[in-house]
Amino acid sequence: MVSQMRSELEAALLQHRDDVKRWAVYADWLEAAGDPHGALASLMLRREAKPSRALSEALAAQAPLIATLTPESLKTLATRGFPRLVPVFRRGFLFSAGAEQASDFEALVHHRSAALLDHAILEAGTETLEEWLSTVKGPLPWRRLELTANDGDEPLDVGPWLERLPYLEELSVSVESGQVEFGPSATLRRVRIREARPPNLASLFGARLPSLTALELVADEDWQLDPLASELQAGWPKLTEVLVEGRVEGETRRLCARRDGPRQVVVRAGEGSLDDFAIRLQRELETSFVVLHGELTPEREQAITQFALLGGVTRLVAFVGAAQGLTLIRLHGTGDAPLVPRVALQQLVKKDRSLNGVALTLSSSNDAASAWSFGPHVARADERRNVLPLSRRDDAYHSRDQLTREVLDALLGYDPGLDVLEALLLATDAARPRALVGGLPAPGERVPLFTDHEAQPEVDETDEYDDEEGEDALDGHGEDDDDARYDDWDTEEADPWGGAPVNVPDYGPPEPVAAAPADEAIVEDDPEDDLDPPLHDAFTADEEEVWTEGPVDLPEHHAQLPGDPIVTEPEPDPQGSVDPALLPCARCHQPAETARCARCQEELCRSCAGPQALIAWEEGLSFSCSQCVPEAEGKFVRPNRARPLPNPLPVGERES
């Protein structure tokens, strides 16, 4: 009876995979029946409905439970060198996982946790894939399937797979030979083909695929798109979305210019393409955009526009797209102060503190990937309500995929998967422009991208090290010191928030962490830092103020209420000792630390400078002494502190 009820509930879920209410009912039923998937599903559903740091930590504590629910064969995929195939849990069950050997595929088909598997990734030879399929007796629940045949010239027939996948909506095929045969499917709506060739398209459009509306093609190793254009014409009118990557030539231009084609056409072209509809592949190397958990309402759009005008932006074009249920905003324009995405997002969050969002900047030329997360989903429980919750993550460019996955895991309330960055980039490429300030771009016009990390020019390393001698001049180390250049890398994670995804736990006991020694020396701040004026930052700025700098660590006294006096304690000096390097005050003639008055240019001690100038003194700012300005209003400019004399004389022999 229990088994029959479970089968009925799962069958209803397969028909309505995105119905959260059905998932909640199923989770409650499983929890009442004592199934461990039920408690895990309930926790994941609560986090997905309202992402928060507390629920993220609660889910991280369930790592042992997730380990027991994970098939044994799939636990070793990461150590075998297949990170894309590592299992991901969502709503209590496996959401995505892959197979590289027979035991992996058997787990995807028969394991209890894979009963509602949504995304399957299979990498094997053509004959091996056929053998795996022969072991399947009933229908499979997968909605997305990636097939990679890596055994040379053998063609791949995906028709038998389509017969066993009644819920399949997206299919991605990558075959080294480039030969793919398609079959009929009533549900398939998106197809992606790598190493695409004309016969693949002839087979695709010849098959009975009534739901097919989206097509992604990556040209073969020659990057020629024109040979595909003639076959594309047959199915061009029925498609609504098309993405092609390769070299744009005459046939491709004429096809993309047709008015009876898809609503969205994205061409990722190589160097040398100046077509209006083409997006150069190099553009992905420098990109910056906002990821918003919510819609870009007219009120929010107006807030960005007003802030841009206050900042001196003379033109602002926003490319607005959608992916993973999120709103993506890429900003282009010109002006005195570039409206970088993190600043635009910060202004939106100031208008609505309940809004969650992330600003991403990915720069290949700077070898940098940065993410700024705003909103309640990154707030700690002990944070004050008047403090804007923010979490910043910086990483190297080669880690951009994992960085994006981690910050979106916190934003969405579930693991979006390793390929989420590609989905975001595609959505921003296909986004439609909106003119917020000024007009839309003219055909062929390139509007500069607003980004935190501007593209750096390429440096010829051979020219940079021409003056060095020997073969080891390029790295500055000898042959035996290749690892020395990495000794100063900081591998310690500064912020535990946004670490390894909690849905992919490390199986086994954690390694013990050594406690810091109690008598560890405390490194004091550089005294020279005291000469810098305190920074007024974006945290304390009003909504009307314009900031292009991010939040900084404020001095401790900034936590006081406005108007409270700043109490400082002078550093104790030994009894009767006088530093021989101190200059005498120009008025009292006593050796002391002095600063120069901005009016009379005399070196004065604290007492002679006047009580009204004490605050300016303590903050490291310049001042006008009480003798020069009776009302003692400081003229705050950069101070010129007195420096020790080259050969200081004894105190008694100095001139007064």
Backbone hydrogen bonds, N-H to C=O, Kabsch-Sander energy under -0.5 kcal/mol:
donor,donor_aa,acceptor,acceptor_aa,energy
5,M,1,M,-2.4
6,R,2,V,-2.5
7,S,3,S,-2.1
8,E,4,Q,-2.1
9,L,5,M,-2.2
10,E,6,R,-2.4
11,A,7,S,-2.2
12,A,8,E,-1.9
13,L,9,L,-1.9
14,L,10,E,-2.2
15,Q,11,A,-1.1
16,H,12,A,-1.3
19,D,16,H,-1.4
20,V,18,D,-1.0
23,W,19,D,-1.7
24,A,20,V,-2.4
25,V,21,K,-2.2
26,Y,22,R,-2.5
27,A,23,W,-2.6
28,D,24,A,-2.3
29,W,25,V,-2.3
30,L,26,Y,-2.5
31,E,27,A,-2.4
32,A,28,D,-2.3
33,A,29,W,-1.7
34,G,31,E,-1.0
35,D,30,L,-2.7
38,G,35,D,-1.7
39,A,35,D,-0.7
40,L,36,P,-1.5
41,A,37,H,-2.4
42,S,38,G,-2.4
43,L,39,A,-2.0
44,M,40,L,-2.3
45,L,41,A,-2.4
46,R,42,S,-2.0
47,R,43,L,-2.1
48,E,44,M,-2.3
49,A,45,L,-2.1
50,K,46,R,-1.9
53,R,376,P,-0.5
53,R,379,A,-0.6
56,S,52,S,-1.7
57,E,53,R,-2.3
58,A,54,A,-2.0
59,L,55,L,-2.3
60,A,56,S,-2.1
61,A,57,E,-1.4
62,Q,59,L,-1.4
63,A,60,A,-1.3
66,I,62,Q,-2.3
67,A,63,A,-2.2
68,T,64,P,-1.8
69,L,65,L,-1.5
70,T,66,I,-0.7
70,T,67,A,-0.7
74,L,71,P,-0.5
75,K,71,P,-0.8
75,K,72,E,-0.9
76,T,73,S,-0.9
77,L,74,L,-1.1
80,R,76,T,-1.5
81,G,78,A,-1.3
82,F,77,L,-2.3
85,L,82,F,-1.3
86,V,83,P,-1.1
88,V,96,S,-2.6
90,R,93,F,-2.8
93,F,90,R,-1.4
94,L,113,S,-2.3
95,F,88,V,-3.4
96,S,88,V,-1.5
97,A,119,H,-1.8
98,G,85,L,-2.0
99,A,121,I,-2.4
104,D,101,Q,-0.6
105,F,101,Q,-1.9
106,E,102,A,-2.4
107,A,103,S,-1.6
108,L,104,D,-1.9
109,V,105,F,-1.5
110,H,106,E,-2.6
111,H,107,A,-1.7
114,A,111,H,-1.0
115,A,112,R,-1.5
117,L,114,A,-1.4
118,D,95,F,-1.6
119,H,95,F,-2.4
120,A,144,R,-2.3
121,I,97,A,-1.6
122,L,146,E,-3.0
123,E,99,A,-2.2
124,A,148,T,-2.1
129,L,125,G,-2.5
130,E,126,T,-1.9
131,E,127,E,-2.2
132,W,128,T,-2.5
133,L,129,L,-2.2
134,S,130,E,-1.6
135,T,131,E,-0.7
135,T,132,W,-1.3
136,V,133,L,-1.5
137,K,135,T,-0.5
140,L,164,R,-2.8
143,R,118,D,-2.2
144,R,118,D,-2.4
145,L,170,E,-1.9
146,E,120,A,-2.2
147,L,172,S,-2.9
148,T,122,L,-2.3
148,T,146,E,-0.5
149,A,174,S,-2.2
150,N,124,A,-1.3
150,N,148,T,-0.7
154,E,151,D,-0.6
156,L,179,Q,-2.4
158,V,156,L,-0.7
158,V,181,E,-2.7
159,G,181,E,-0.5
162,L,158,V,-2.1
163,E,159,G,-1.4
164,R,160,P,-0.9
164,R,161,W,-0.8
165,L,162,L,-0.8
167,Y,140,L,-0.5
168,L,165,L,-1.0
169,E,143,R,-3.1
170,E,143,R,-2.2
171,L,190,R,-2.2
172,S,145,L,-2.6
173,V,192,R,-3.0
174,S,147,L,-2.3
175,V,194,R,-0.6
176,E,149,A,-1.6
177,S,152,G,-0.6
178,G,175,V,-0.6
180,V,178,G,-0.6
181,E,156,L,-2.5
185,S,208,R,-2.2
189,R,169,E,-2.4
190,R,169,E,-2.1
191,V,214,A,-1.7
192,R,171,L,-2.7
193,I,216,E,-2.5
194,R,173,V,-2.4
195,E,219,A,-0.6
196,A,218,V,-2.6
200,N,197,R,-1.1
201,L,197,R,-1.3
202,A,198,P,-2.2
203,S,199,P,-2.2
204,L,200,N,-2.2
205,F,201,L,-2.7
206,G,202,A,-1.1
207,A,203,S,-1.2
209,L,207,A,-1.2
212,L,209,L,-1.3
213,T,189,R,-2.4
214,A,189,R,-2.4
215,L,241,E,-2.0
216,E,191,V,-2.5
217,L,243,L,-2.9
218,V,193,I,-2.3
219,A,217,L,-0.5
219,A,245,E,-2.3
220,D,196,A,-0.6
223,W,220,D,-2.4
225,L,223,W,-0.6
225,L,247,R,-1.1
228,L,225,L,-1.3
229,A,225,L,-0.8
229,A,226,D,-1.1
230,S,226,D,-0.7
232,L,228,L,-2.1
233,Q,229,A,-1.5
234,A,231,E,-0.8
235,G,231,E,-0.6
235,G,232,L,-0.7
236,W,232,L,-1.1
238,K,235,G,-0.5
239,L,235,G,-0.8
239,L,236,W,-1.0
240,T,213,T,-3.1
241,E,213,T,-2.0
242,V,264,Q,-2.0
243,L,215,L,-2.2
244,V,266,V,-2.2
245,E,217,L,-1.9
246,G,268,R,-2.0
247,R,223,W,-3.1
253,R,249,E,-2.5
254,R,250,G,-2.3
255,L,251,E,-2.1
256,C,252,T,-2.4
257,A,253,R,-1.5
258,R,255,L,-1.2
261,G,258,R,-0.6
263,R,240,T,-0.5
264,Q,240,T,-2.1
266,V,242,V,-2.7
267,V,277,F,-1.0
268,R,244,V,-2.8
268,R,266,V,-0.6
269,A,267,V,-0.9
269,A,279,I,-1.3
270,G,246,G,-0.7
273,S,270,G,-1.2
274,L,272,G,-0.5
278,A,275,D,-0.9
279,I,267,V,-3.9
280,R,278,A,-0.5
281,L,269,A,-2.6
283,R,280,R,-1.4
284,E,281,L,-1.3
285,L,282,Q,-2.0
286,E,283,R,-1.0
287,T,362,L,-2.5
289,F,360,L,-2.2
290,V,329,I,-3.0
291,V,358,V,-3.6
292,L,290,V,-0.6
292,L,327,T,-3.2
293,H,356,N,-2.3
294,G,292,L,-1.7
297,T,295,E,-1.5
301,E,297,T,-2.6
302,Q,298,P,-2.3
303,A,299,E,-1.9
304,I,300,R,-2.1
305,T,301,E,-2.1
306,Q,302,Q,-2.6
307,F,303,A,-2.1
308,A,304,I,-2.3
309,L,305,T,-2.2
310,L,306,Q,-2.1
311,G,307,F,-1.5
312,G,309,L,-1.2
313,V,308,A,-2.6
314,T,312,G,-0.5
314,T,334,T,-1.3
315,R,334,T,-1.8
316,L,437,V,-2.8
317,V,332,H,-3.2
318,A,434,R,-2.8
319,F,317,V,-0.5
319,F,330,R,-2.9
320,V,318,A,-0.7
320,V,432,R,-1.8
321,G,319,F,-0.5
321,G,328,L,-2.3
323,A,326,L,-1.6
326,L,323,A,-2.3
327,T,292,L,-2.5
328,L,321,G,-2.6
329,I,290,V,-2.2
330,R,319,F,-2.2
331,L,329,I,-0.5
332,H,317,V,-2.7
333,G,448,P,-2.4
334,T,315,R,-1.4
336,D,312,G,-1.8
337,A,311,G,-0.6
340,V,338,P,-1.6
343,V,340,V,-0.8
344,A,340,V,-2.0
345,L,341,P,-2.8
346,Q,342,R,-2.0
347,Q,343,V,-1.9
348,L,344,A,-1.7
349,V,345,L,-2.3
350,K,346,Q,-1.8
351,K,347,Q,-1.4
352,D,348,L,-1.6
355,L,352,D,-1.8
357,G,374,F,-2.3
358,V,291,V,-2.7
359,A,372,W,-2.4
360,L,289,F,-2.8
360,L,358,V,-0.5
361,T,370,S,-2.4
362,L,287,T,-3.2
363,S,368,A,-2.9
364,S,285,L,-2.6
367,D,364,S,-0.9
368,A,363,S,-2.6
369,A,395,D,-2.4
370,S,361,T,-2.6
371,A,393,R,-2.6
372,W,359,A,-2.2
373,S,371,A,-0.5
373,S,391,S,-3.0
374,F,357,G,-2.8
375,G,389,P,-1.4
378,V,375,G,-1.7
379,A,376,P,-1.7
383,E,380,R,-1.3
387,V,384,R,-1.4
388,L,386,N,-0.5
391,S,373,S,-1.9
393,R,371,A,-2.7
395,D,369,A,-2.6
399,S,396,A,-1.6
400,R,397,Y,-1.8
403,L,399,S,-2.5
404,T,400,R,-2.5
405,R,401,D,-2.1
406,E,402,Q,-2.2
407,V,403,L,-2.2
408,L,404,T,-2.0
409,D,405,R,-1.6
410,A,406,E,-1.4
411,L,407,V,-1.7
412,L,408,L,-3.2
413,G,409,D,-1.6
420,V,417,G,-1.2
421,L,418,L,-0.5
423,A,419,D,-1.4
424,L,420,V,-2.0
425,L,421,L,-2.7
426,L,422,E,-2.2
427,A,423,A,-2.0
428,T,424,L,-2.3
429,D,425,L,-2.2
430,A,426,L,-2.2
431,A,428,T,-0.6
432,R,320,V,-1.2
434,R,318,A,-2.3
436,L,316,L,-2.2
436,L,434,R,-0.9
437,V,316,L,-1.9
445,E,442,A,-2.6
447,V,445,E,-0.6
450,F,331,L,-2.5
451,T,449,L,-0.7
454,E,452,D,-0.7
461,E,459,V,-0.9
463,D,460,D,-0.6
464,E,460,D,-1.9
465,Y,461,E,-1.3
466,D,463,D,-1.3
468,E,465,Y,-1.1
473,A,470,G,-1.2
474,L,471,E,-0.6
475,D,472,D,-0.5
476,G,472,D,-1.4
477,H,472,D,-0.6
481,D,478,G,-1.5
482,D,479,E,-0.6
484,A,481,D,-1.1
485,R,481,D,-0.6
486,Y,483,D,-1.3
487,D,484,A,-1.6
489,W,486,Y,-1.5
491,T,489,W,-0.9
494,A,492,E,-0.6
499,G,496,P,-1.1
504,V,501,P,-1.7
507,Y,505,P,-0.6
514,A,512,P,-0.5
520,E,517,P,-1.3
523,V,521,A,-0.6
524,E,522,I,-0.6
529,D,526,D,-1.8
530,D,527,P,-1.5
531,L,528,E,-1.7
532,D,529,D,-1.6
537,D,535,L,-0.7
540,T,537,D,-0.5
541,A,537,D,-0.6
545,E,542,D,-1.1
554,L,552,V,-0.6
558,H,555,P,-1.6
559,A,556,E,-1.6
560,Q,557,H,-1.5
564,D,561,L,-1.8
567,V,565,P,-0.7
568,T,566,I,-0.6
577,S,574,P,-1.8
582,L,579,D,-1.8
583,L,592,A,-0.5
585,C,590,Q,-1.9
586,A,603,E,-2.9
589,H,585,C,-1.2
592,A,583,L,-2.3
595,A,604,L,-1.9
597,C,602,E,-2.2
598,A,623,F,-3.2
601,Q,597,C,-1.0
604,L,595,A,-2.5
604,L,602,E,-0.7
609,A,605,C,-1.5
610,G,606,R,-0.7
610,G,607,S,-0.6
613,A,610,G,-1.2
614,L,611,P,-1.3
617,W,613,A,-2.2
618,E,614,L,-2.8
619,E,615,I,-2.0
620,G,617,W,-1.6
621,L,616,A,-2.8
622,S,637,V,-1.9
626,S,609,A,-1.1
629,V,625,C,-2.5
632,A,629,V,-1.9
634,G,632,A,-0.7
636,F,634,G,-0.9
637,V,635,K,-1.1
641,R,639,P,-0.5
642,A,594,T,-1.0
653,E,650,P,-1.2
654,R,650,P,-0.6
654,R,651,V,-1.0
